[in-house]
Amino acid sequence: MRGLVAEITEGVEQNQFHQRKLYIETYGCAMNLADSEVMASIMSGNGFTTTDNPLEADVVFLNTCAVRDNAESRIWGRLRELKFQKKKNPGMIVGVMGCMAERLKSTLLEKEKLVDIVVGPDAYRDIPKLIEQVEEGQKAVNVLLSREETYAEITPVRLSSNGVNAFVSIMRGCDNMCSFCVVPFTRGRERSREPESIINEATELFNQGYKEVTLLGQNVDSYKWEDADSTNVISFAQLLEKVAMVSPELRIRFSSSHPKDITDDVIYTMKAHENICNYIHFPLQAGNTRILKLMNRTYNREWFIQRLKRIRELIPDCGISTDVIVGFCTETEEEFLDTYKLFEEAQFDFAYMYAYSERPGTLAAKKYADDISAEVKSRRLAEIIALQNKLSTENNKKEIGKTYKVLIEGFSKKSENDFKGRNDQNKTVIFPVNGNYKKGDYVNVLIEKTTTTSLIGKVIG
């Protein structure tokens, strides 16, 4: 995601950074976008406005993702472009924030000399001071991870907002040491945000006209907040209910989940509140028990299937998506077929599918050989993508004739003659523009036809 910026509200306190311009380019997941919004808020309090043009910026930050090699490669290329642009604008300060910061700080600052500032996910409050250090002729770095930082009291600046959907971060870090994943090392240990601050943020968003919030965390279902003497403990199911109670007109989604932590309490809470969307992202990662053990996923194939059945037993119309990695270390053809067959059985609505790429510093990189060839990985990935496209097409056809409540999010990508939105199950719905409705309205849409990725219909009632 590039160029995710917005003009920060005027009237903030101005200081020595008066009228200076900030450009933020965000890569990776929704958590990274949420971090960019927090950082933009911090900078607004130090006199910065933001721009969508890096050429006119005084300070440029790339908010980086280190989860997959492809994301890192794109960022390296972008930094070299900025190095060239900096020759035309020597006063421009370039910084890297986010997940690449800690692991690559020395390379970024000293070897490649591509940036002036490197700042980790828990050090965004220090950015104004780091800028001062750069202006004094130093390189600046703070990649220390925190056991307490949640940015709870900071009101994020909504970047590239459509005014309808917003992200609300409820926790930071991750305690699940999946062997392929770098997140615990780049974002630190889990810590949950105080619930009242979350509820207040959701309430403020609703009062500003937002109609949907997505609660974010590396593993939201493990959210657990307790007061100093542990007399008051709030679970994710309880938090979910509290946010749902802000207003029945405010839709609630959440992401992401770890299958081991989606309790029946969470599912019952979803079922009890109409405004909590019937959609769960349920990451499989692999369909073979031996590979799951190597990945340190803490469940086996059979357990995953039973948990999936339990969700559908309690919420029969629940939309379910997943993540999968093919070509993990030592994966045989038969073990890949276990994943393929599980996809056929699970009938996921959609999936995020990747070939394994080794991430430095992870347990897998230290213990296992990345011994599956690029050709085999590519072929397996193509096969699982083809299967999921077939399943998505077939499942979407079953929606023809059904009517869904859809929140209008704006115009479709292809035409301003059509609106787009999502139904409860997180499926994109396209329908003709009607003068009686506008962005932010709820409408009932009768599904008349479908594609692999979308439902198409008309407003009724």
Protein Blocks (a to p, Z undefined) as FASTA:
>chain_A
ZZiacdddehiacdfkgoiacddddehjfklmmmmmmmmmmmmmnopacdfbfklpfbdc
ddddfkbmklmmmmmmmmmmmmmmmmmmmmbccddehjllmmmmmmmmmmnopafbdcdf
klmmmmmmmmmmmmnopacddfbdcfkbgolmpccddehiehlaccddfbecjfbfcfkb
cklmmnopaddddfklmmmmmmmmmmnopabdcdddfblmlgccddfkopaccdfklmmm
mmmmmpmklccddddddfklmcfklmmmmmmpmklccbddddfkpacfklmmmnonopaf
klmmmmmmmmmmmmmmlccdddddehiahiafklmmmmmmmmmmnopabdcdddddddeh
iaklmmpccfbcfklmmmmmmmmmmmmmmmmmmmmmmmgopacddddfbdcfkbckbccd
ddfkopacdddddfkbcehiacddddfbdcfkbccdddeZZ
